[in-house]
Amino acid sequence: MSSSSNATAHAAPSSEPMYEYRRHILDTLRAFRASQILMACAELGVFELLANEPLTDVEIANATGADTRGTSLLLNAAVALGLLAKREGCFANAPMTASCLAQHDANYIGDILKLEGAFYRRWGHLATAVKTGRRPVENVRDEEDDDWVRNFELALYKMAQPVAPIIANVLSLPEDRPLRVLDVGGGHGAYSIALAKRYPHLTATVFELPRVVPVAREIIAQAGMADRVLVQEGDFQHGNLGNGYDAALVFGVLNGESEQGRAALIARVHACLNPGGRIVIRELVLDSDRAGPPEAAIFALQMLLATDSGGMSTFDEVTQWLHDAGFAPPQMLLLPACIGAPLIVADKMA
């Protein structure tokens, strides 16, 4: 009895890590369910319906053309996740959804949900991409839709809007003289818009592919900056970037290129800058062992799913490419965690 009792007493502590391991694995495995609940509510327009008043599940089902039972199950699950509130049989938006998903105002991020919904479908092909080492054909087909580029840029613009003014201040560019900025693959133009607003003598050129140009011009015009933020059609991989620029933004485009392409693009940017001109790179960077930080390591897989040869770089790799192109040693400007990727800044040596 005594020895059996002792064996049991010693077995319990050794089993505790196993329960934690199982829980962590299962939580990770099932995380998609919460994502799908959020995306389904957004796709059905639930948050917009509840913008003005609480409604019952029957009223929401009728308004969305959905099944009443299915709607009730979805709404109750959304309450459990804190996306909705429920009182006396009526559903209402929780504060966070009311702020970000109900009204089409400056805080609205519904366009981001649409984009992440597309990415969700892409991630379903991850095993295929890993086996072949190539972007799945289904993911290529997604981008052939006429609305893809527009929805993509609008979502990225929403993500950039609160970040761009902070970056414009962090860069600390000269304020007492004219400045010309090149925004390489700048898409929606949010960062050029923010710089132009921050620096009264600054003009910017967003260099983008033909499919993106109309969307960029629309966004820039709506911001009232079309006179100082121009959009130039071209391919930054091959086209002429011009010359005489004082600064160049390379934000989120290196990761779409191969390693050789990243080095080549940095060299091409160097050629378009004035002596002393500055390159500003905004990119998630990998640790030296390429296994972290988590956001960068996971985003590297996103590049496998979304590009033909893109990937993520380490800070040492970027530093080497900058050195080879003729830039001075770079500085990494860390931004608040909520802002995301850091800035890597280097000046062209005279």
Sequence and secondary structure as in RCSB ss.txt:
>XXXX:A:sequence
MSSSSNATAHAAPSSEPMYEYRRHILDTLRAFRASQILMACAELGVFELLANEPLTDVEIANATGADTRGTSLLL
NAAVALGLLAKREGCFANAPMTASCLAQHDANYIGDILKLEGAFYRRWGHLATAVKTGRRPVENVRDEEDDDWVR
NFELALYKMAQPVAPIIANVLSLPEDRPLRVLDVGGGHGAYSIALAKRYPHLTATVFELPRVVPVAREIIAQAGM
ADRVLVQEGDFQHGNLGNGYDAALVFGVLNGESEQGRAALIARVHACLNPGGRIVIRELVLDSDRAGPPEAAIFA
LQMLLATDSGGMSTFDEVTQWLHDAGFAPPQMLLLPACIGAPLIVADKMA
>XXXX:A:secstr
 HHHHHHHHHHHHHHHHHHHHHHHHHHHHTHHHHHHHHHHHHHHTHHHHTSSS B HHHHHHHHT  HHHHHHHH
HHHHHTTSEEEETTEEEE HHHHHHTSS STT  HHHHHHHHHHHHHHTTHHHHHHHTS  HHHHHHTTSHHHHH
HHHHHHHHHHTTTHHHHHHHT   SSS EEEEEET TT HHHHHHHHH TTEEEEEEE TTTHHHHHHHHHHTT 
TTTEEEEE  TTTS   S EEEEEEES GGGS HHHHHHHHHHHHHHEEEEEEEEEE  EE TTSS SHHHHHHH
HHHHHH SS   EEHHHHHHHHHHHTB   EEE   TTT S EEEEEB  
